[in-house]
C-alpha cells in the first residue's frame, strides 16, 4: 500500500487530498482511500478526515497513516510553516 499525493510542506491553513492505493497482483493499483482508517501523528499540526483530506492546522511536523486490513501506508514527515 502507498499514499499518493502526500506533500512534504504546507503552509498553515492549506489543505490537500491524498489517496491510499493498494497494490494488485497484476502490478496495478486500487484506490482504497474511502476504506482506509486515517490517523495523524500530531493533530495540533495536521488533521486528516475520512476522505484523505489533510488540513495544516499549526506549525511543526507530523505524518499521516492509512490503515486497511492490518496494513499501513505512512507519509513521510509533513512540515507545516
Secondary structure, 3 states (H helix, E strand, C coil): CEEECCCCEECCCCEEECEEEEECCCCCEEECHHHCEEEECCCCCEEECCCCEEEECCCEEECEEEEECCEEEECCCEEEC
